[in-house]
Amino acid sequence: MRFGFHISTNGGFNKVVERALNKECQTIQLFSRNPRGWNFGKLDMNDITEFQQAIKQADISPVFVHMPYLPNLATQDKIAFKKSLDSLTAELERCELIGAQFLIMHIGRRMDSSEKQALVKVSQGINISFHEVKNSVKLLLENTAGMGSEIGYNFSQIKEIFDRVEDNDRLGVVIDTAHIFEAGYPIHTKEGLDKTLKEFDELVGMQRLHLLHLNDSKTDFDSRIDRHWHIGEGKIGLEGFKNIVNHPLLRHLPGIMETPRKDEKEDLKNMKVIKGLVKHN
């Protein structure tokens, strides 16, 4: 398993690789623009070229781009949906320019609508964006903890989106370990992890899984409260993560940590812990 973190692009993409190497990353996740706003400027292609050369030289792969926080394709509000749709379309295009193979999207919040209506809306938005942007970037749906009005907290809902997306070969999944635990999947035990992956394979397909977000949970099993915590220090625990990173169905996948950080020391601590759990055959 190749491990990495979400890396800041503040000051330009040309600063990303140095930051990633300082954290011992073999894979990375980043935002293509300000994650807390709707506006985005043009990418500086000289900056991007420098980034691409450095990424190749450092052998950091794959590169994942994460959608900003504001877009919500599950909304029934026409203006918010249009802005979210434009955001997804723009991010698919920007990923190709950046050279990122994957774009990660939170499935969304249903707000006042039913789960069914929200899932239909998300699928509709993805279909429109895929029709507008024809490229090889794969869109990864991130499972949620089911907090508030979040959808996408169980595999049946994710399956429904796949079933409704016409070009679903361009669609994949990222499983966040904190979210899935908080949503009620018992991945903290060996038996529970096996059962969870069996259900995922039956409903969605293991071939659809392209990434793990490796986060421990500060909140209890089935809490529906999304709180990431340091590897091994939360409710999933060291034994749980040892099973995850060494599982024959998962150990080939990249793993990105989104653990809390006050400074670089905390990232290095989490990297040391997760690497120490890997069994070398």
PyRosetta script that sets phi, psi and omega in degrees:
from pyrosetta import init, pose_from_sequence

init()
pose = pose_from_sequence("MRFGFHISTNGGFNKVVERALNKECQTIQLFSRNPRGWNFGKLDMNDITEFQQAIKQADISPVFVHMPYLPNLATQDKIAFKKSLDSLTAELERCELIGAQFLIMHIGRRMDSSEKQALVKVSQGINISFHEVKNSVKLLLENTAGMGSEIGYNFSQIKEIFDRVEDNDRLGVVIDTAHIFEAGYPIHTKEGLDKTLKEFDELVGMQRLHLLHLNDSKTDFDSRIDRHWHIGEGKIGLEGFKNIVNHPLLRHLPGIMETPRKDEKEDLKNMKVIKGLVKHN")
pose.set_psi(1, 132.4)
pose.set_omega(1, 176.1)
pose.set_phi(2, -93.0)
pose.set_psi(2, 129.3)
pose.set_omega(2, -175.3)
pose.set_phi(3, -108.5)
pose.set_psi(3, 152.3)
pose.set_omega(3, 177.5)
pose.set_phi(4, -165.1)
pose.set_psi(4, -174.1)
pose.set_omega(4, -179.7)
pose.set_phi(5, -133.5)
pose.set_psi(5, 170.1)
pose.set_omega(5, 167.5)
pose.set_phi(6, -76.3)
pose.set_psi(6, 127.4)
pose.set_omega(6, -175.3)
pose.set_phi(7, -113.9)
pose.set_psi(7, 135.8)
pose.set_omega(7, 179.5)
pose.set_phi(8, -70.4)
pose.set_psi(8, 142.4)
pose.set_omega(8, 174.5)
pose.set_phi(9, -105.1)
pose.set_psi(9, 12.8)
pose.set_omega(9, 178.8)
pose.set_phi(10, -56.2)
pose.set_psi(10, 129.3)
pose.set_omega(10, -179.7)
pose.set_phi(11, 88.0)
pose.set_psi(11, -2.8)
pose.set_omega(11, 177.5)
pose.set_phi(12, 121.2)
pose.set_psi(12, 154.4)
pose.set_omega(12, 178.8)
pose.set_phi(13, -65.6)
pose.set_psi(13, -24.6)
pose.set_omega(13, -177.3)
pose.set_phi(14, -69.1)
pose.set_psi(14, -8.1)
pose.set_omega(14, 177.8)
pose.set_phi(15, -96.5)
pose.set_psi(15, -6.9)
pose.set_omega(15, -173.0)
pose.set_phi(16, -66.1)
pose.set_psi(16, -46.7)
pose.set_omega(16, -172.9)
pose.set_phi(17, -64.9)
pose.set_psi(17, -41.2)
pose.set_omega(17, 177.7)
pose.set_phi(18, -60.7)
pose.set_psi(18, -43.2)
pose.set_omega(18, 178.0)
pose.set_phi(19, -63.7)
pose.set_psi(19, -40.4)
pose.set_omega(19, 179.9)
pose.set_phi(20, -64.9)
pose.set_psi(20, -42.9)
pose.set_omega(20, -179.3)
pose.set_phi(21, -67.6)
pose.set_psi(21, -33.6)
pose.set_omega(21, 176.5)
pose.set_phi(22, -63.2)
pose.set_psi(22, -24.4)
pose.set_omega(22, 179.3)
pose.set_phi(23, -101.4)
pose.set_psi(23, 7.6)
pose.set_omega(23, 177.4)
pose.set_phi(24, 65.3)
pose.set_psi(24, 33.0)
pose.set_omega(24, -178.1)
pose.set_phi(25, -75.4)
pose.set_psi(25, 141.1)
pose.set_omega(25, 170.3)
pose.set_phi(26, -109.4)
pose.set_psi(26, -14.0)
pose.set_omega(26, 176.0)
pose.set_phi(27, -145.1)
pose.set_psi(27, 158.4)
pose.set_omega(27, -177.8)
pose.set_phi(28, -142.9)
pose.set_psi(28, 160.7)
pose.set_omega(28, 172.8)
pose.set_phi(29, -128.9)
pose.set_psi(29, 145.3)
pose.set_omega(29, 179.7)
pose.set_phi(30, -154.3)
pose.set_psi(30, 167.9)
pose.set_omega(30, 170.3)
pose.set_phi(31, -96.7)
pose.set_psi(31, 145.9)
pose.set_omega(31, 177.2)
pose.set_phi(32, -86.4)
pose.set_psi(32, -9.3)
pose.set_omega(32, -177.6)
pose.set_phi(33, -164.3)
pose.set_psi(33, -176.1)
pose.set_omega(33, 179.9)
pose.set_phi(34, -58.4)
pose.set_psi(34, 119.0)
pose.set_omega(34, -175.3)
pose.set_phi(35, -76.2)
pose.set_psi(35, -11.7)
pose.set_omega(35, -175.1)
pose.set_phi(36, -108.0)
pose.set_psi(36, 15.6)
pose.set_omega(36, 178.7)
pose.set_phi(37, -138.6)
pose.set_psi(37, 173.7)
pose.set_omega(37, 179.6)
pose.set_phi(38, -95.9)
pose.set_psi(38, -24.0)
pose.set_omega(38, -173.0)
pose.set_phi(39, -81.7)
pose.set_psi(39, 148.5)
pose.set_omega(39, 174.3)
pose.set_phi(40, -148.8)
pose.set_psi(40, 136.7)
pose.set_omega(40, 178.6)
pose.set_phi(41, -90.2)
pose.set_psi(41, 176.4)
pose.set_omega(41, 177.1)
pose.set_phi(42, -69.8)
pose.set_psi(42, 145.7)
pose.set_omega(42, 176.1)
pose.set_phi(43, -74.7)
pose.set_psi(43, 139.6)
pose.set_omega(43, 175.3)
pose.set_phi(44, -82.1)
pose.set_psi(44, 106.5)
pose.set_omega(44, -172.4)
pose.set_phi(45, -69.5)
pose.set_psi(45, -23.4)
pose.set_omega(45, 172.9)
pose.set_phi(46, -67.3)
pose.set_psi(46, -41.7)
pose.set_omega(46, 176.4)
pose.set_phi(47, -62.0)
pose.set_psi(47, -43.6)
pose.set_omega(47, -179.5)
pose.set_phi(48, -65.4)
pose.set_psi(48, -41.8)
pose.set_omega(48, 178.8)
pose.set_phi(49, -60.8)
pose.set_psi(49, -42.3)
pose.set_omega(49, 178.1)
pose.set_phi(50, -62.8)
pose.set_psi(50, -42.2)
pose.set_omega(50, 177.8)
pose.set_phi(51, -61.2)
pose.set_psi(51, -47.0)
pose.set_omega(51, -177.9)
pose.set_phi(52, -62.9)
pose.set_psi(52, -39.7)
pose.set_omega(52, 178.8)
pose.set_phi(53, -65.6)
pose.set_psi(53, -41.8)
pose.set_omega(53, -179.2)
pose.set_phi(54, -67.8)
pose.set_psi(54, -39.5)
pose.set_omega(54, 178.3)
pose.set_phi(55, -60.4)
pose.set_psi(55, -45.5)
pose.set_omega(55, -179.0)
pose.set_phi(56, -64.2)
pose.set_psi(56, -44.4)
pose.set_omega(56, -178.3)
pose.set_phi(57, -64.9)
pose.set_psi(57, -36.6)
pose.set_omega(57, -178.5)
pose.set_phi(58, -83.2)
pose.set_psi(58, -6.0)
pose.set_omega(58, -177.6)
pose.set_phi(59, 55.4)
pose.set_psi(59, 47.7)
pose.set_omega(59, 175.6)
pose.set_phi(60, -100.1)
pose.set_psi(60, 117.8)
pose.set_omega(60, 179.4)
pose.set_phi(61, -163.8)
pose.set_psi(61, 155.5)
pose.set_omega(61, -7.9)
pose.set_phi(62, -74.2)
pose.set_psi(62, 170.6)
pose.set_omega(62, 174.4)
pose.set_phi(63, -106.3)
pose.set_psi(63, 125.8)
pose.set_omega(63, -180.0)
pose.set_phi(64, -112.8)
pose.set_psi(64, 131.8)
pose.set_omega(64, 171.8)
pose.set_phi(65, -103.2)
pose.set_psi(65, 136.1)
pose.set_omega(65, 178.6)
pose.set_phi(66, -103.7)
pose.set_psi(66, 134.6)
pose.set_omega(66, 175.4)
pose.set_phi(67, -60.6)
pose.set_psi(67, 152.0)
pose.set_omega(67, 172.8)
pose.set_phi(68, -61.1)
pose.set_psi(68, 170.6)
pose.set_omega(68, -174.1)
pose.set_phi(69, -79.5)
pose.set_psi(69, -29.3)
pose.set_omega(69, -170.8)
pose.set_phi(70, -73.4)
pose.set_psi(70, -38.5)
pose.set_omega(70, -176.9)
pose.set_phi(71, -57.3)
pose.set_psi(71, 140.8)
pose.set_omega(71, -180.0)
pose.set_phi(72, -148.0)
pose.set_psi(72, 94.1)
pose.set_omega(72, -178.7)
pose.set_phi(73, -69.3)
pose.set_psi(73, -12.4)
pose.set_omega(73, -177.9)
pose.set_phi(74, -81.1)
pose.set_psi(74, -8.1)
pose.set_omega(74, -176.0)
pose.set_phi(75, -73.3)
pose.set_psi(75, 148.8)
pose.set_omega(75, 174.6)
pose.set_phi(76, -92.8)
pose.set_psi(76, -8.2)
pose.set_omega(76, 178.6)
pose.set_phi(77, -70.7)
pose.set_psi(77, 120.4)
pose.set_omega(77, -172.1)
pose.set_phi(78, -62.2)
pose.set_psi(78, -41.7)
pose.set_omega(78, -178.8)
pose.set_phi(79, -68.1)
pose.set_psi(79, -46.2)
pose.set_omega(79, 179.8)
pose.set_phi(80, -64.6)
pose.set_psi(80, -37.7)
pose.set_omega(80, 178.6)
pose.set_phi(81, -64.6)
pose.set_psi(81, -43.6)
pose.set_omega(81, -179.7)
pose.set_phi(82, -63.0)
pose.set_psi(82, -42.2)
pose.set_omega(82, 178.5)
pose.set_phi(83, -64.9)
pose.set_psi(83, -39.3)
pose.set_omega(83, 179.0)
pose.set_phi(84, -66.7)
pose.set_psi(84, -40.8)
pose.set_omega(84, 178.9)
pose.set_phi(85, -64.0)
pose.set_psi(85, -45.1)
pose.set_omega(85, 177.7)
pose.set_phi(86, -61.2)
pose.set_psi(86, -36.4)
pose.set_omega(86, 179.5)
pose.set_phi(87, -66.0)
pose.set_psi(87, -45.6)
pose.set_omega(87, 178.7)
pose.set_phi(88, -62.4)
pose.set_psi(88, -45.4)
pose.set_omega(88, -179.9)
pose.set_phi(89, -60.1)
pose.set_psi(89, -45.0)
pose.set_omega(89, 179.7)
pose.set_phi(90, -63.9)
pose.set_psi(90, -40.5)
pose.set_omega(90, -178.4)
pose.set_phi(91, -67.7)
pose.set_psi(91, -36.6)
pose.set_omega(91, 176.0)
pose.set_phi(92, -61.2)
pose.set_psi(92, -40.9)
pose.set_omega(92, 178.9)
pose.set_phi(93, -68.6)
pose.set_psi(93, -42.2)
pose.set_omega(93, -178.6)
pose.set_phi(94, -66.5)
pose.set_psi(94, -36.5)
pose.set_omega(94, 176.9)
pose.set_phi(95, -57.2)
pose.set_psi(95, -43.6)
pose.set_omega(95, -179.8)
pose.set_phi(96, -62.9)
pose.set_psi(96, -41.8)
pose.set_omega(96, 179.4)
pose.set_phi(97, -66.0)
pose.set_psi(97, -39.0)
pose.set_omega(97, -179.5)
pose.set_phi(98, -71.2)
pose.set_psi(98, -30.9)
pose.set_omega(98, -176.1)
pose.set_phi(99, 94.9)
pose.set_psi(99, 21.5)
pose.set_omega(99, 177.9)
pose.set_phi(100, -88.1)
pose.set_psi(100, 135.7)
pose.set_omega(100, -176.9)
pose.set_phi(101, -83.0)
pose.set_psi(101, -21.0)
pose.set_omega(101, -172.2)
pose.set_phi(102, -135.6)
pose.set_psi(102, 144.3)
pose.set_omega(102, 173.0)
pose.set_phi(103, -121.0)
pose.set_psi(103, 126.9)
pose.set_omega(103, -177.9)
pose.set_phi(104, -99.5)
pose.set_psi(104, 133.6)
pose.set_omega(104, -178.8)
pose.set_phi(105, -130.9)
pose.set_psi(105, 130.8)
pose.set_omega(105, 168.8)
pose.set_phi(106, -68.1)
pose.set_psi(106, 136.3)
pose.set_omega(106, -172.5)
pose.set_phi(107, -66.2)
pose.set_psi(107, -36.2)
pose.set_omega(107, 172.3)
pose.set_phi(108, 129.6)
pose.set_psi(108, 176.8)
pose.set_omega(108, -179.5)
pose.set_phi(109, -121.1)
pose.set_psi(109, 130.5)
pose.set_omega(109, -174.3)
pose.set_phi(110, -77.9)
pose.set_psi(110, -16.4)
pose.set_omega(110, -178.4)
pose.set_phi(111, 57.3)
pose.set_psi(111, -118.8)
pose.set_omega(111, -177.1)
pose.set_phi(112, -93.0)
pose.set_psi(112, -1.4)
pose.set_omega(112, -177.0)
pose.set_phi(113, -89.0)
pose.set_psi(113, 172.9)
pose.set_omega(113, 175.9)
pose.set_phi(114, -79.7)
pose.set_psi(114, 162.7)
pose.set_omega(114, 177.4)
pose.set_phi(115, -60.1)
pose.set_psi(115, -40.2)
pose.set_omega(115, -179.8)
pose.set_phi(116, -60.9)
pose.set_psi(116, -48.4)
pose.set_omega(116, 179.6)
pose.set_phi(117, -60.4)
pose.set_psi(117, -40.2)
pose.set_omega(117, -178.9)
pose.set_phi(118, -66.6)
pose.set_psi(118, -42.8)
pose.set_omega(118, 179.5)
pose.set_phi(119, -64.0)
pose.set_psi(119, -39.0)
pose.set_omega(119, 177.0)
pose.set_phi(120, -62.8)
pose.set_psi(120, -41.9)
pose.set_omega(120, -178.3)
pose.set_phi(121, -65.4)
pose.set_psi(121, -43.9)
pose.set_omega(121, 178.1)
pose.set_phi(122, -59.5)
pose.set_psi(122, -46.6)
pose.set_omega(122, -179.5)
pose.set_phi(123, -62.2)
pose.set_psi(123, -41.3)
pose.set_omega(123, 178.9)
pose.set_phi(124, -60.7)
pose.set_psi(124, -44.9)
pose.set_omega(124, 179.8)
pose.set_phi(125, -62.5)
pose.set_psi(125, -43.0)
pose.set_omega(125, 179.3)
pose.set_phi(126, -63.9)
pose.set_psi(126, -42.5)
pose.set_omega(126, 178.1)
pose.set_phi(127, -58.5)
pose.set_psi(127, -43.4)
pose.set_omega(127, -179.5)
pose.set_phi(128, -65.0)
pose.set_psi(128, -45.9)
pose.set_omega(128, -179.2)
pose.set_phi(129, -64.3)
pose.set_psi(129, -41.8)
pose.set_omega(129, 178.4)
pose.set_phi(130, -64.0)
pose.set_psi(130, -33.6)
pose.set_omega(130, 177.9)
pose.set_phi(131, -69.2)
pose.set_psi(131, -36.2)
pose.set_omega(131, -177.6)
pose.set_phi(132, -79.2)
pose.set_psi(132, -34.2)
pose.set_omega(132, -177.1)
pose.set_phi(133, -117.4)
pose.set_psi(133, 110.0)
pose.set_omega(133, 179.5)
pose.set_phi(134, -102.8)
pose.set_psi(134, 92.9)
pose.set_omega(134, 175.5)
pose.set_phi(135, -144.7)
pose.set_psi(135, -174.4)
pose.set_omega(135, -173.8)
pose.set_phi(136, -96.1)
pose.set_psi(136, 5.2)
pose.set_omega(136, 179.5)
pose.set_phi(137, -67.5)
pose.set_psi(137, 131.8)
pose.set_omega(137, 179.8)
pose.set_phi(138, -97.2)
pose.set_psi(138, 129.7)
pose.set_omega(138, 178.1)
pose.set_phi(139, -89.4)
pose.set_psi(139, 121.3)
pose.set_omega(139, -179.1)
pose.set_phi(140, -103.7)
pose.set_psi(140, 124.5)
pose.set_omega(140, 176.2)
pose.set_phi(141, -85.5)
pose.set_psi(141, 127.3)
pose.set_omega(141, 179.3)
pose.set_phi(142, -96.2)
pose.set_psi(142, 124.0)
pose.set_omega(142, 176.8)
pose.set_phi(143, -61.9)
pose.set_psi(143, 152.7)
pose.set_omega(143, -178.1)
pose.set_phi(144, -114.6)
pose.set_psi(144, 170.1)
pose.set_omega(144, 177.4)
pose.set_phi(145, -82.8)
pose.set_psi(145, -11.6)
pose.set_omega(145, -177.2)
pose.set_phi(146, 81.1)
pose.set_psi(146, 26.1)
pose.set_omega(146, -178.4)
pose.set_phi(147, -78.0)
pose.set_psi(147, 133.6)
pose.set_omega(147, -179.8)
pose.set_phi(148, 62.0)
pose.set_psi(148, -124.5)
pose.set_omega(148, -178.6)
pose.set_phi(149, -102.6)
pose.set_psi(149, 20.8)
pose.set_omega(149, 179.8)
pose.set_phi(150, -61.2)
pose.set_psi(150, 140.2)
pose.set_omega(150, 169.4)
pose.set_phi(151, -109.8)
pose.set_psi(151, 168.2)
pose.set_omega(151, -179.9)
pose.set_phi(152, 87.4)
pose.set_psi(152, 23.6)
pose.set_omega(152, -179.4)
pose.set_phi(153, -93.9)
pose.set_psi(153, -4.6)
pose.set_omega(153, 173.2)
pose.set_phi(154, -134.7)
pose.set_psi(154, 161.3)
pose.set_omega(154, -173.1)
pose.set_phi(155, -68.8)
pose.set_psi(155, -27.6)
pose.set_omega(155, 178.9)
pose.set_phi(156, -63.4)
pose.set_psi(156, -39.4)
pose.set_omega(156, 178.7)
pose.set_phi(157, -67.6)
pose.set_psi(157, -41.1)
pose.set_omega(157, 178.2)
pose.set_phi(158, -63.9)
pose.set_psi(158, -41.8)
pose.set_omega(158, 177.1)
pose.set_phi(159, -58.7)
pose.set_psi(159, -41.5)
pose.set_omega(159, -178.7)
pose.set_phi(160, -61.9)
pose.set_psi(160, -37.2)
pose.set_omega(160, 177.1)
pose.set_phi(161, -65.6)
pose.set_psi(161, -45.4)
pose.set_omega(161, 177.9)
pose.set_phi(162, -57.5)
pose.set_psi(162, -42.5)
pose.set_omega(162, -178.3)
pose.set_phi(163, -64.9)
pose.set_psi(163, -28.6)
pose.set_omega(163, -176.6)
pose.set_phi(164, -93.8)
pose.set_psi(164, -13.7)
pose.set_omega(164, 179.0)
pose.set_phi(165, -88.0)
pose.set_psi(165, 124.2)
pose.set_omega(165, -173.7)
pose.set_phi(166, -65.5)
pose.set_psi(166, -49.6)
pose.set_omega(166, -178.0)
pose.set_phi(167, -99.4)
pose.set_psi(167, 62.8)
pose.set_omega(167, -171.7)
pose.set_phi(168, -77.9)
pose.set_psi(168, 1.5)
pose.set_omega(168, 170.2)
pose.set_phi(169, -68.6)
pose.set_psi(169, -18.1)
pose.set_omega(169, 178.4)
pose.set_phi(170, -90.6)
pose.set_psi(170, 7.0)
pose.set_omega(170, -176.0)
pose.set_phi(171, -113.9)
pose.set_psi(171, 142.7)
pose.set_omega(171, 176.1)
pose.set_phi(172, -145.6)
pose.set_psi(172, -170.2)
pose.set_omega(172, -176.6)
pose.set_phi(173, -134.1)
pose.set_psi(173, 144.1)
pose.set_omega(173, 165.0)
pose.set_phi(174, -117.7)
pose.set_psi(174, 127.3)
pose.set_omega(174, 176.8)
pose.set_phi(175, -97.8)
pose.set_psi(175, 121.9)
pose.set_omega(175, 173.9)
pose.set_phi(176, -92.1)
pose.set_psi(176, 121.8)
pose.set_omega(176, -173.9)
pose.set_phi(177, -66.1)
pose.set_psi(177, -36.3)
pose.set_omega(177, 177.5)
pose.set_phi(178, -66.2)
pose.set_psi(178, -47.1)
pose.set_omega(178, -177.9)
pose.set_phi(179, -60.7)
pose.set_psi(179, -45.1)
pose.set_omega(179, -174.5)
pose.set_phi(180, -68.1)
pose.set_psi(180, -36.7)
pose.set_omega(180, 176.0)
pose.set_phi(181, -65.9)
pose.set_psi(181, -45.2)
pose.set_omega(181, -179.0)
pose.set_phi(182, -68.3)
pose.set_psi(182, -24.1)
pose.set_omega(182, 178.5)
pose.set_phi(183, -84.5)
pose.set_psi(183, -5.9)
pose.set_omega(183, 174.1)
pose.set_phi(184, 107.3)
pose.set_psi(184, 14.8)
pose.set_omega(184, 173.7)
pose.set_phi(185, -96.3)
pose.set_psi(185, 122.0)
pose.set_omega(185, -170.1)
pose.set_phi(186, -80.8)
pose.set_psi(186, 62.4)
pose.set_omega(186, -176.1)
pose.set_phi(187, -76.1)
pose.set_psi(187, -4.2)
pose.set_omega(187, -178.7)
pose.set_phi(188, -77.8)
pose.set_psi(188, -10.9)
pose.set_omega(188, 175.4)
pose.set_phi(189, -116.0)
pose.set_psi(189, 155.0)
pose.set_omega(189, -179.4)
pose.set_phi(190, -61.4)
pose.set_psi(190, -45.1)
pose.set_omega(190, -179.5)
pose.set_phi(191, -65.0)
pose.set_psi(191, -42.1)
pose.set_omega(191, -179.5)
pose.set_phi(192, -65.5)
pose.set_psi(192, -38.1)
pose.set_omega(192, 177.9)
pose.set_phi(193, -64.9)
pose.set_psi(193, -45.3)
pose.set_omega(193, 178.4)
pose.set_phi(194, -59.9)
pose.set_psi(194, -44.5)
pose.set_omega(194, -179.7)
pose.set_phi(195, -63.6)
pose.set_psi(195, -41.6)
pose.set_omega(195, -179.7)
pose.set_phi(196, -63.6)
pose.set_psi(196, -45.5)
pose.set_omega(196, -178.7)
pose.set_phi(197, -68.8)
pose.set_psi(197, -33.3)
pose.set_omega(197, 176.6)
pose.set_phi(198, -63.5)
pose.set_psi(198, -44.1)
pose.set_omega(198, 179.3)
pose.set_phi(199, -65.5)
pose.set_psi(199, -41.3)
pose.set_omega(199, 178.5)
pose.set_phi(200, -61.3)
pose.set_psi(200, -44.0)
pose.set_omega(200, -179.0)
pose.set_phi(201, -63.3)
pose.set_psi(201, -41.2)
pose.set_omega(201, -179.0)
pose.set_phi(202, -67.3)
pose.set_psi(202, -38.4)
pose.set_omega(202, -174.9)
pose.set_phi(203, -90.7)
pose.set_psi(203, -40.8)
pose.set_omega(203, -174.8)
pose.set_phi(204, -113.4)
pose.set_psi(204, -44.6)
pose.set_omega(204, -179.1)
pose.set_phi(205, 109.5)
pose.set_psi(205, 124.2)
pose.set_omega(205, -178.9)
pose.set_phi(206, -60.2)
pose.set_psi(206, -27.4)
pose.set_omega(206, 179.7)
pose.set_phi(207, -66.6)
pose.set_psi(207, -13.9)
pose.set_omega(207, 179.1)
pose.set_phi(208, -85.5)
pose.set_psi(208, -12.7)
pose.set_omega(208, -176.2)
pose.set_phi(209, -88.1)
pose.set_psi(209, 120.3)
pose.set_omega(209, -174.4)
pose.set_phi(210, -118.1)
pose.set_psi(210, -9.6)
pose.set_omega(210, -175.1)
pose.set_phi(211, -160.7)
pose.set_psi(211, 149.1)
pose.set_omega(211, 168.7)
pose.set_phi(212, -114.1)
pose.set_psi(212, 133.3)
pose.set_omega(212, 165.3)
pose.set_phi(213, -92.1)
pose.set_psi(213, 109.8)
pose.set_omega(213, -174.2)
pose.set_phi(214, -91.7)
pose.set_psi(214, 96.7)
pose.set_omega(214, 179.9)
pose.set_phi(215, -134.3)
pose.set_psi(215, 132.8)
pose.set_omega(215, 171.7)
pose.set_phi(216, -78.6)
pose.set_psi(216, 166.1)
pose.set_omega(216, -176.6)
pose.set_phi(217, -112.5)
pose.set_psi(217, 129.8)
pose.set_omega(217, 176.2)
pose.set_phi(218, -80.0)
pose.set_psi(218, -18.8)
pose.set_omega(218, -178.5)
pose.set_phi(219, -104.7)
pose.set_psi(219, 165.6)
pose.set_omega(219, -173.0)
pose.set_phi(220, -71.7)
pose.set_psi(220, 162.0)
pose.set_omega(220, 173.3)
pose.set_phi(221, -53.4)
pose.set_psi(221, 133.1)
pose.set_omega(221, 177.5)
pose.set_phi(222, 62.5)
pose.set_psi(222, 26.4)
pose.set_omega(222, -177.9)
pose.set_phi(223, -76.8)
pose.set_psi(223, -23.8)
pose.set_omega(223, -174.0)
pose.set_phi(224, 61.4)
pose.set_psi(224, 21.7)
pose.set_omega(224, 177.8)
pose.set_phi(225, -118.5)
pose.set_psi(225, 119.8)
pose.set_omega(225, -173.0)
pose.set_phi(226, -86.4)
pose.set_psi(226, 103.8)
pose.set_omega(226, 176.4)
pose.set_phi(227, -140.3)
pose.set_psi(227, 107.8)
pose.set_omega(227, 178.7)
pose.set_phi(228, -73.8)
pose.set_psi(228, 150.1)
pose.set_omega(228, 177.6)
pose.set_phi(229, -144.4)
pose.set_psi(229, 172.1)
pose.set_omega(229, -176.0)
pose.set_phi(230, -67.3)
pose.set_psi(230, 146.2)
pose.set_omega(230, -177.4)
pose.set_phi(231, -57.5)
pose.set_psi(231, 123.1)
pose.set_omega(231, 177.0)
pose.set_phi(232, 85.5)
pose.set_psi(232, -9.4)
pose.set_omega(232, -177.1)
pose.set_phi(233, -102.3)
pose.set_psi(233, -2.1)
pose.set_omega(233, -179.0)
pose.set_phi(234, -106.9)
pose.set_psi(234, -157.0)
pose.set_omega(234, -173.4)
pose.set_phi(235, -79.4)
pose.set_psi(235, -19.1)
pose.set_omega(235, 176.1)
pose.set_phi(236, -77.0)
pose.set_psi(236, -43.6)
pose.set_omega(236, 171.7)
pose.set_phi(237, 82.4)
pose.set_psi(237, 167.8)
pose.set_omega(237, -177.7)
pose.set_phi(238, -60.9)
pose.set_psi(238, -44.0)
pose.set_omega(238, -178.4)
pose.set_phi(239, -63.6)
pose.set_psi(239, -39.1)
pose.set_omega(239, 177.6)
pose.set_phi(240, -61.0)
pose.set_psi(240, -44.1)
pose.set_omega(240, -179.5)
pose.set_phi(241, -73.0)
pose.set_psi(241, -30.4)
pose.set_omega(241, 175.3)
pose.set_phi(242, -62.0)
pose.set_psi(242, -42.0)
pose.set_omega(242, 177.1)
pose.set_phi(243, -64.8)
pose.set_psi(243, -39.7)
pose.set_omega(243, -176.9)
pose.set_phi(244, -66.5)
pose.set_psi(244, -52.5)
pose.set_omega(244, -173.1)
pose.set_phi(245, -72.5)
pose.set_psi(245, -17.2)
pose.set_omega(245, 179.4)
pose.set_phi(246, -105.6)
pose.set_psi(246, 1.1)
pose.set_omega(246, -177.4)
pose.set_phi(247, -66.4)
pose.set_psi(247, 133.2)
pose.set_omega(247, -176.9)
pose.set_phi(248, -58.6)
pose.set_psi(248, -24.9)
pose.set_omega(248, 179.1)
pose.set_phi(249, -87.4)
pose.set_psi(249, -8.9)
pose.set_omega(249, -174.3)
pose.set_phi(250, -121.1)
pose.set_psi(250, -22.6)
pose.set_omega(250, -167.8)
pose.set_phi(251, -67.7)
pose.set_psi(251, -13.1)
pose.set_omega(251, 177.1)
pose.set_phi(252, -85.1)
pose.set_psi(252, -10.3)
pose.set_omega(252, -174.2)
pose.set_phi(253, -82.9)
pose.set_psi(253, 153.6)
pose.set_omega(253, 169.3)
pose.set_phi(254, -73.7)
pose.set_psi(254, 152.7)
pose.set_omega(254, 178.7)
pose.set_phi(255, -130.6)
pose.set_psi(255, 119.8)
pose.set_omega(255, 178.7)
pose.set_phi(256, -105.5)
pose.set_psi(256, 128.5)
pose.set_omega(256, 176.7)
pose.set_phi(257, -94.8)
pose.set_psi(257, 135.1)
pose.set_omega(257, 175.5)
pose.set_phi(258, -121.0)
pose.set_psi(258, 42.0)
pose.set_omega(258, -177.6)
pose.set_phi(259, -73.8)
pose.set_psi(259, 156.0)
pose.set_omega(259, -179.5)
pose.set_phi(260, -58.8)
pose.set_psi(260, 148.5)
pose.set_omega(260, 177.6)
pose.set_phi(261, -145.4)
pose.set_psi(261, 127.7)
pose.set_omega(261, 169.8)
pose.set_phi(262, -95.6)
pose.set_psi(262, -30.5)
pose.set_omega(262, -179.5)
pose.set_phi(263, -157.4)
pose.set_psi(263, 179.6)
pose.set_omega(263, -177.0)
pose.set_phi(264, -64.8)
pose.set_psi(264, -26.3)
pose.set_omega(264, -179.1)
pose.set_phi(265, -59.4)
pose.set_psi(265, -37.2)
pose.set_omega(265, -178.9)
pose.set_phi(266, -68.0)
pose.set_psi(266, -38.2)
pose.set_omega(266, 175.7)
pose.set_phi(267, -63.6)
pose.set_psi(267, -45.1)
pose.set_omega(267, -179.1)
pose.set_phi(268, -64.1)
pose.set_psi(268, -34.6)
pose.set_omega(268, 177.1)
pose.set_phi(269, -64.4)
pose.set_psi(269, -46.9)
pose.set_omega(269, 179.5)
pose.set_phi(270, -64.9)
pose.set_psi(270, -37.8)
pose.set_omega(270, 177.8)
pose.set_phi(271, -63.5)
pose.set_psi(271, -43.4)
pose.set_omega(271, 179.8)
pose.set_phi(272, -62.1)
pose.set_psi(272, -43.3)
pose.set_omega(272, -178.7)
pose.set_phi(273, -63.7)
pose.set_psi(273, -48.9)
pose.set_omega(273, -175.6)
pose.set_phi(274, -66.5)
pose.set_psi(274, -39.2)
pose.set_omega(274, 178.0)
pose.set_phi(275, -65.5)
pose.set_psi(275, -34.2)
pose.set_omega(275, -179.1)
pose.set_phi(276, -69.4)
pose.set_psi(276, -14.5)
pose.set_omega(276, -179.8)
pose.set_phi(277, -88.1)
pose.set_psi(277, -13.9)
pose.set_omega(277, -175.7)
pose.set_phi(278, -75.1)
pose.set_psi(278, 127.5)
pose.set_omega(278, 175.8)
pose.set_phi(279, -86.3)
pose.set_psi(279, 129.0)
pose.set_omega(279, 179.0)
pose.set_phi(280, -102.4)
pose.set_psi(280, 109.6)
pose.set_omega(280, -177.6)
pose.set_phi(281, -79.8)
pose.dump_pdb("model.pdb")
